[in-house]
């Protein structure tokens, strides 16, 4: 059975980062990101079982970030910054395909 999601769970402020245009970063080694938008989200480490199962679909997923669905689509090219930590997005799920909540499966960047 799927876990019920409520707006009250989303109590953490996050920044969704988008990559800066490739023309602006020509010649630089590491891609640069800027804040695309700020949002409230639930940020939770995944359990050991979920971690083991996630290794079969995506590599090294460590956290699940749940937020309200937005018309600006979040994709794996985005990153999430939370509490001074940066998370790279492995995949994004539209929970129940109802355009109410989105879950990003992430791994913490080194």
C-alpha positions as CSV (number, residue, x, y, z in Angstrom):
1,X,0.0,0.0,0.0
2,X,1.3,3.5,-0.9
3,X,2.2,5.9,1.8
4,X,-0.4,8.7,2.2
5,X,1.1,12.2,1.4
6,X,-0.1,15.3,3.2
7,X,0.8,18.9,2.8
8,X,1.8,19.0,6.5
9,X,4.7,16.7,5.8
10,X,6.3,19.3,3.6
11,X,7.9,21.5,6.2
12,X,11.4,21.9,4.9
13,X,12.5,24.8,2.6
14,X,14.4,23.7,-0.4
15,X,16.0,25.4,-3.5
16,X,15.5,23.7,-6.9
17,X,18.6,24.5,-8.9
18,X,18.8,24.6,-12.7
19,X,21.9,24.4,-14.8
20,X,23.1,27.7,-16.3
21,X,23.0,27.9,-20.1
22,X,25.8,25.9,-21.7
23,X,26.9,29.0,-23.7
24,X,27.6,30.9,-20.5
25,X,29.7,28.0,-19.1
26,X,31.8,27.3,-22.1
27,X,35.3,26.4,-21.1
28,X,34.5,25.7,-17.5
29,X,35.0,22.3,-16.1
30,X,32.1,22.0,-13.7
31,X,28.5,22.9,-14.6
32,X,27.1,25.9,-12.7
33,X,23.6,26.0,-11.2
34,X,21.3,28.8,-10.2
35,X,18.1,28.8,-8.1
36,X,15.1,28.1,-10.3
37,X,12.6,28.3,-7.5
38,X,12.1,27.8,-3.8
39,X,9.6,25.3,-2.4
40,X,8.5,23.5,0.7
41,X,9.1,19.7,0.7
42,X,9.4,16.5,2.7
43,X,13.0,15.4,2.7
44,X,13.6,11.9,4.0
45,X,16.3,9.3,3.8
46,X,15.1,6.0,2.3
47,X,15.1,2.9,4.4
48,X,17.5,0.0,4.0
49,X,15.0,-2.1,2.1
50,X,14.1,0.7,-0.2
51,X,17.8,1.5,-0.7
52,X,18.4,-2.1,-1.7
53,X,15.4,-2.1,-4.1
54,X,16.4,1.3,-5.6
55,X,19.8,-0.1,-6.6
56,X,18.0,-2.2,-9.2
57,X,16.4,0.8,-10.9
58,X,18.7,3.8,-10.2
59,X,22.2,4.1,-8.8
60,X,22.8,4.9,-5.1
61,X,19.5,6.7,-4.3
62,X,19.8,7.9,-0.7
63,X,16.9,10.4,-0.3
64,X,13.3,10.9,-1.4
65,X,12.1,14.5,-1.8
66,X,8.4,15.1,-2.0
67,X,6.9,18.4,-3.1
68,X,3.7,19.7,-4.6
69,X,3.4,19.4,-8.4
70,X,4.2,22.5,-10.3
71,X,3.8,23.4,-14.0
72,X,7.5,24.0,-14.1
73,X,8.7,20.5,-14.4
74,X,11.5,19.2,-12.3
75,X,13.8,16.8,-14.1
76,X,17.0,14.9,-13.5
77,X,19.0,17.8,-14.9
78,X,17.9,19.9,-11.8
79,X,19.5,19.6,-8.4
80,X,18.0,20.2,-4.9
81,X,19.7,22.2,-2.2
82,X,18.6,21.6,1.3
83,X,20.2,22.6,4.6
84,X,23.5,23.3,2.9
85,X,23.5,19.9,1.2
86,X,23.1,19.3,-2.6
87,X,21.2,16.4,-4.0
88,X,21.4,15.2,-7.6
89,X,18.1,13.9,-9.0
90,X,18.1,10.3,-10.4
91,X,14.4,10.2,-11.3
92,X,11.1,12.1,-10.8
93,X,7.7,10.5,-10.2
94,X,4.3,12.1,-10.5
95,X,2.7,10.4,-7.6
96,X,-0.5,8.6,-8.8
97,X,-0.2,10.6,-12.0
98,X,-2.7,13.1,-10.6
99,X,-0.5,16.3,-10.7
100,X,-0.7,16.8,-7.0
101,X,2.6,15.7,-5.7
102,X,6.0,14.9,-7.2
103,X,8.7,12.7,-5.7
104,X,12.4,13.1,-6.7
105,X,14.6,10.2,-5.9
106,X,18.0,11.7,-5.2
107,X,21.6,10.9,-4.2
108,X,23.7,13.3,-2.1
109,X,26.4,15.0,-4.1
110,X,29.9,14.7,-2.8
